[in-house]
Amino acid sequence: MSVETINNLQLIKESARDFAENYIRPHVMEWDESQEFPVEVFQQMGQYGFLGVLVPEKYNGSGLGYQEYITVIEEIGKVCGSIGLSVAAHNSLCTNHILMFGNEEQKLKYLPKLATGEFIGAWGLTEPNTGSDAGRMKTVAEQDGDYYVLNGAKNFITHGKSGHVAVVIARTGEPLDSHGMTAFIIERGTPGFEAGKKENKLGMRASETAELIFNDCRVHKSQILGEVGDGFIQSMKILDGGRISIAALALGIAKGAYEASVQYSKERQQFGKPISSFQAIGFKLADMATKIQAAELLTRKAGRMKDNGERVTKVSAMAKYYASEASVAIANEAVQIFGGYGYIKDFPVEKYYRDAKLCTIGEGTSEIQKLVISREVLKEG
């Protein structure tokens, strides 16, 4: 990295860290217990530029790259995985889909509002019976003149209730046809479009997860992103970048759990000395630190390649797979270092433990990442 980039990253790191410490940390457990999605704080982040990190300045975005974006997600994730997840989903899924595939009219209409937090974004691909198997999706969009009529449901959608606008992928062709799906921009309030059940989750509880339901929802053809039939291909490209987001989030959670563990191990006394002096604890910290370094290097490499316009399918899958699994392992060890206190909500690591697991599932499970990686490796061979 250039000196200018390093200095820029340091400023962004301090800004994100200060925001997280001042506006997020005091409420972390309150939001977790109540499962409240803090809309006002989320919108406040828009004023700091955290909701349009990758959006050009002409659309009121921050006009930054993936290195800066990784830094923002990581710093927020260190304090609260839930808020980090919501920031990641807003930036890399809904907003980025419009940025990458929208026409100029669509970009001018939606990006300034999304980038500043006036609008909260959602993105709908997953369905109750078609998670990884998106080719069999059952949400259908049938053409009726200048409109498409959508029927079906999406689930596990971040900001499914609070989102002002959603990018939704629906089937416009035959099942299993990679060119049989189309992406639509749908605003909240459109007749026939409503939120369904909000999920009661193990972790990431302050990041709202809910259903999107479509019942004869009429969407004008001007709301199509790109061409009819391009929705699935677009989504795979969006997920390439989204996996960098989840890798950054997992990295942040891992660092939060690790830093809490280091501090606690120095303060906790047993047998007349701090537990950090015991080799069993020292070795755990060594493993955690090593995994964090490896995860960060992979994630930063993926971000650099994305900024350079290189194909990142393999590396982003590697970063997401490794960082998310490392985050779970590190959070698990953090609970062990804290002992009984690690199981108590008055201490921070039980939440890192609960939050980390989602990173191995969302935006493609670890098993899907291995499938993607193996296919890419075999192509190269």
C-alpha positions in Angstrom: 0.0 0.0 0.0 1.1 3.6 -0.6 1.8 5.9 2.3 -1.3 7.9 1.3 -3.5 4.8 1.5 -2.1 3.8 4.9 -2.7 7.3 6.3 -6.2 7.3 4.8 -6.9 3.9 6.4 -5.7 5.1 9.8 -8.1 8.1 9.7 -11.0 5.9 8.7 -10.1 3.4 11.3 -10.1 6.1 14.0 -13.4 7.5 12.8 -15.1 4.1 12.7 -13.6 3.1 16.1 -14.7 6.4 17.7 -18.2 6.0 16.4 -18.5 2.4 17.6 -17.2 3.3 21.0 -19.4 6.3 21.5 -22.6 5.3 19.8 -22.7 1.5 19.7 -20.8 0.0 22.7 -23.0 1.6 25.4 -26.1 -0.1 23.9 -24.7 -3.4 22.7 -26.4 -5.7 25.2 -29.6 -3.6 25.4 -30.1 -4.0 21.7 -29.1 -7.7 21.8 -31.6 -8.5 24.6 -34.5 -6.6 23.0 -33.5 -7.6 19.4 -33.9 -4.0 18.5 -32.6 -2.8 15.2 -31.4 0.8 16.0 -32.6 2.6 13.0 -31.6 6.1 14.2 -28.0 5.0 14.9 -27.9 3.3 11.6 -29.1 6.4 9.8 -26.5 8.4 11.8 -23.8 6.2 10.4 -24.9 7.4 7.0 -23.8 10.9 8.0 -20.4 9.6 8.8 -20.1 8.0 5.3 -20.3 4.4 6.6 -23.3 3.4 4.5 -22.0 4.4 1.1 -18.3 3.6 1.4 -18.0 2.3 -2.1 -20.4 4.8 -3.7 -18.8 7.5 -5.8 -19.0 11.1 -4.4 -21.3 12.1 -7.3 -24.0 10.0 -5.7 -23.2 11.4 -2.2 -21.1 8.4 -1.3 -17.6 8.3 0.3 -16.0 7.3 -3.0 -13.6 4.9 -1.2 -12.3 1.4 -2.0 -12.4 -2.1 -0.5 -9.5 -1.5 1.8 -11.3 1.3 3.5 -14.5 -0.7 3.5 -12.9 -3.7 5.2 -11.6 -1.3 7.8 -15.0 0.2 8.6 -16.7 -3.3 8.9 -13.9 -4.6 11.0 -13.9 -1.7 13.5 -17.7 -1.8 13.9 -17.7 -5.6 14.1 -15.1 -5.5 16.9 -17.7 -3.7 19.0 -20.9 -5.3 17.8 -21.3 -8.0 15.1 -25.0 -7.2 14.6 -24.4 -3.6 13.6 -21.4 -4.7 11.5 -23.6 -7.2 9.7 -26.2 -4.6 8.9 -23.6 -2.2 7.6 -22.1 -4.9 5.5 -25.5 -6.0 4.0 -26.6 -2.5 3.3 -23.3 -1.6 1.5 -22.3 -4.8 -0.3 -25.7 -6.2 -1.3 -28.5 -3.7 -1.9 -26.4 -0.6 -2.5 -23.7 -2.3 -4.4 -26.1 -4.2 -6.7 -27.7 -0.8 -7.8 -24.2 0.7 -8.1 -22.9 -2.2 -10.3 -25.9 -2.9 -12.4 -28.2 0.1 -12.3 -28.7 2.6 -15.1 -27.9 6.2 -14.5 -31.5 7.1 -13.7 -31.7 4.3 -11.1 -28.4 5.3 -9.5 -29.4 9.0 -9.2 -32.7 8.0 -7.7 -31.5 5.5 -5.1 -27.8 5.8 -4.4 -27.8 9.2 -2.7 -30.5 8.1 -0.3 -28.8 4.8 0.5 -25.4 6.3 0.9 -26.6 8.9 3.4 -28.8 6.7 5.4 -32.1 8.3 4.3 -32.9 4.8 2.9 -32.0 1.5 4.5 -31.4 -1.2 1.9 -32.4 -4.9 1.8 -31.5 -7.6 -0.7 -33.6 -10.7 -1.4 -32.2 -13.9 -2.9 -32.8 -16.6 -0.3 -36.1 -18.4 0.0 -37.4 -20.9 2.6 -36.6 -24.0 0.4 -33.9 -22.6 -1.8 -31.0 -21.3 0.2 -27.8 -22.4 -1.6 -30.0 -23.9 -4.4 -31.0 -20.5 -5.8 -31.7 -21.9 -9.2 -34.9 -23.5 -7.9 -36.4 -20.3 -6.5 -40.1 -20.1 -6.4 -40.7 -16.4 -6.3 -42.0 -15.7 -9.8 -42.3 -12.5 -11.8 -44.7 -12.7 -14.7 -44.8 -9.9 -17.3 -48.1 -8.0 -17.8 -47.6 -5.3 -20.3 -45.1 -2.7 -18.9 -45.3 -4.4 -15.4 -44.1 -7.6 -13.8 -46.3 -9.3 -11.2 -44.4 -10.9 -8.4 -45.6 -13.7 -6.2 -43.7 -15.6 -3.6 -41.6 -15.0 -0.5 -38.0 -14.5 0.5 -36.6 -15.3 4.0 -33.5 -14.5 6.1 -33.5 -11.0 4.7 -31.5 -8.4 6.5 -33.7 -5.3 7.0 -36.7 -7.2 5.8 -39.0 -5.0 7.9 -37.1 -1.7 8.2 -35.7 -1.5 4.7 -37.0 1.3 2.5 -35.9 -0.3 -0.7 -35.1 -3.9 -1.6 -33.3 -5.5 -4.6 -35.2 -8.7 -5.2 -34.3 -11.6 -7.5 -37.3 -13.3 -9.0 -37.7 -16.1 -11.6 -38.7 -14.9 -15.0 -37.7 -18.0 -16.9 -37.5 -21.8 -16.2 -36.1 -23.3 -13.0 -32.3 -24.1 -13.1 -31.8 -21.7 -16.0 -29.0 -19.3 -15.0 -30.5 -16.8 -17.3 -34.0 -17.3 -16.0 -33.9 -14.8 -13.1 -34.2 -11.0 -13.0 -33.3 -8.4 -10.4 -35.9 -5.7 -9.4 -35.7 -2.6 -7.3 -38.8 -2.5 -5.1 -39.7 0.3 -2.7 -41.5 -0.3 0.6 -45.1 0.7 0.2 -45.5 -0.9 -3.2 -48.9 -2.6 -3.2 -48.5 -6.4 -2.7 -45.1 -6.0 -1.0 -44.9 -6.5 2.7 -42.7 -7.8 5.5 -43.4 -11.1 7.1 -42.1 -12.8 10.2 -39.1 -11.4 12.0 -36.7 -14.2 13.1 -35.7 -14.8 16.7 -32.0 -15.5 16.4 -29.2 -17.1 18.4 -26.8 -14.2 17.6 -26.6 -11.0 15.5 -29.9 -10.2 17.3 -29.8 -6.4 16.7 -29.5 -7.0 13.0 -33.1 -7.4 11.7 -33.8 -10.6 9.8 -37.3 -11.0 8.3 -39.3 -12.3 5.4 -40.3 -10.4 2.3 -43.7 -11.4 0.9 -45.1 -10.7 -2.6 -48.7 -11.1 -3.4 -49.6 -9.9 -6.9 -47.0 -7.1 -6.4 -46.8 -5.0 -9.6 -43.4 -3.6 -10.5 -42.8 -1.4 -13.5 -40.2 -2.6 -16.0 -38.2 0.6 -15.3 -37.3 -1.0 -11.9 -35.4 -3.9 -13.6 -31.7 -3.9 -12.9 -29.8 -4.6 -16.1 -31.5 -6.9 -18.5 -34.3 -9.4 -18.0 -32.6 -12.8 -17.2 -29.4 -11.3 -15.7 -30.4 -11.5 -12.1 -28.7 -14.7 -11.1 -25.4 -13.8 -12.9 -25.5 -10.4 -11.2 -26.1 -12.0 -7.8 -23.1 -14.2 -8.1 -20.9 -11.2 -8.8 -22.5 -9.3 -5.9 -21.7 -12.3 -3.6 -18.1 -12.2 -4.6 -17.9 -8.7 -3.0 -20.3 -9.7 -0.2 -17.9 -12.5 0.9 -15.2 -9.9 1.4 -17.7 -8.1 3.7 -18.4 -11.2 5.8 -14.7 -11.9 6.0 -14.1 -8.4 7.3 -17.0 -8.8 9.8 -15.6 -12.2 11.0 -12.2 -10.6 11.3 -13.7 -7.8 13.5 -15.5 -10.3 15.7 -12.4 -12.4 16.1 -10.3 -9.3 17.0 -12.9 -8.2 19.5 -12.9 -11.6 21.2 -9.1 -11.8 21.1 -8.5 -8.4 22.6 -11.0 -9.1 25.4 -9.2 -12.4 26.1 -5.7 -10.8 26.2 -7.0 -8.1 28.6 -8.8 -10.6 30.8 -5.9 -13.0 30.9 -3.6 -10.2 32.3 -6.2 -9.2 35.0 -7.5 -12.6 36.1 -5.4 -14.1 38.9 -5.2 -17.8 39.8 -2.6 -19.5 42.0 -1.1 -16.1 42.8 -0.4 -14.9 39.3 -2.2 -13.7 36.1 -3.5 -16.6 34.0 -1.7 -15.1 31.0 1.5 -16.5 32.6 0.3 -20.1 32.2 1.4 -21.9 29.0 -2.1 -23.3 28.4 -3.5 -19.8 28.1 -0.5 -18.4 26.3 -0.7 -21.1 23.6 -4.4 -20.3 23.1 -3.6 -16.6 22.6 -0.8 -17.6 20.2 -3.2 -19.6 18.1 -5.8 -16.9 18.1 -3.3 -14.2 17.1 -2.0 -16.4 14.2 -5.4 -17.1 12.9 -6.3 -13.4 12.9 -3.1 -12.5 11.0 -3.9 -15.2 8.4 -7.5 -14.1 8.1 -6.6 -10.4 7.7 -4.0 -11.1 5.0 -6.5 -13.1 2.9 -9.2 -10.5 3.4 -6.9 -7.7 2.5 -5.7 -9.6 -0.6 -9.3 -10.0 -1.7 -9.9 -6.3 -1.2 -6.8 -5.3 -3.1 -7.8 -7.6 -6.0 -11.4 -6.2 -6.1 -10.0 -2.6 -6.1 -7.8 -3.5 -9.0 -10.7 -4.9 -11.0 -9.4 -8.5 -10.8 -11.6 -11.6 -10.6 -12.0 -12.4 -6.9 -14.3 -15.4 -6.9 -11.7 -17.8 -5.5 -9.9 -15.5 -3.1 -13.1 -13.9 -1.7 -14.4 -17.4 -1.0 -11.1 -18.3 0.6 -11.2 -15.2 2.8 -14.8 -15.7 3.8 -14.3 -19.4 4.5 -11.1 -19.0 6.5 -12.0 -15.8 8.4 -15.5 -17.1 9.4 -14.2 -20.4 10.6 -11.3 -18.8 12.4 -13.7 -16.3 14.1 -15.8 -19.2 15.5 -12.6 -21.0 16.7 -11.3 -17.8 18.3 -14.6 -16.9 20.0 -14.8 -20.4 21.3 -11.3 -20.1 22.8 -12.2 -16.7 24.3 -15.1 -18.3 26.2 -12.7 -21.0 27.5 -10.2 -18.4 28.6 -12.9 -16.5 30.5 -14.0 -19.8 32.1 -17.4 -19.6 33.8 -17.4 -15.8 33.2 -17.3 -16.5 29.5 -20.7 -18.0 29.8 -22.2 -14.9 31.5 -23.8 -12.0 29.7 -22.0 -9.5 31.9 -18.8 -10.3 30.1 -18.3 -9.6 26.3 -17.2 -12.9 24.9 -20.4 -14.9 25.0 -21.9 -12.5 22.5 -18.9 -12.8 20.2 -19.4 -16.6 20.5 -23.0 -16.3 19.4 -22.4 -13.7 16.7 -19.4 -15.5 15.0 -21.4 -18.5 13.9 -23.5 -16.6 11.5 -20.4 -15.7 9.5 -20.0 -19.4 8.5 -23.6 -19.5 7.2 -24.6 -16.1 5.7 -23.8 -15.2 2.1 -22.8 -18.8 1.4 -22.1 -21.5 3.9 -18.6 -22.8 4.5 -19.5 -25.8 2.5 -20.5 -23.6 -0.4 -17.2 -21.7 -0.2 -15.3 -24.9 -0.4 -17.4 -25.9 -3.4 -16.6 -22.5 -5.1 -12.9 -22.8 -4.2 -12.5 -26.3 -5.4 -14.2 -25.5 -8.7 -11.9 -22.5 -9.2 -8.8 -24.6 -8.3 -9.7 -27.3 -10.7 -10.2 -24.8 -13.5 -6.7 -23.5 -12.9 -5.3 -27.1 -12.9 
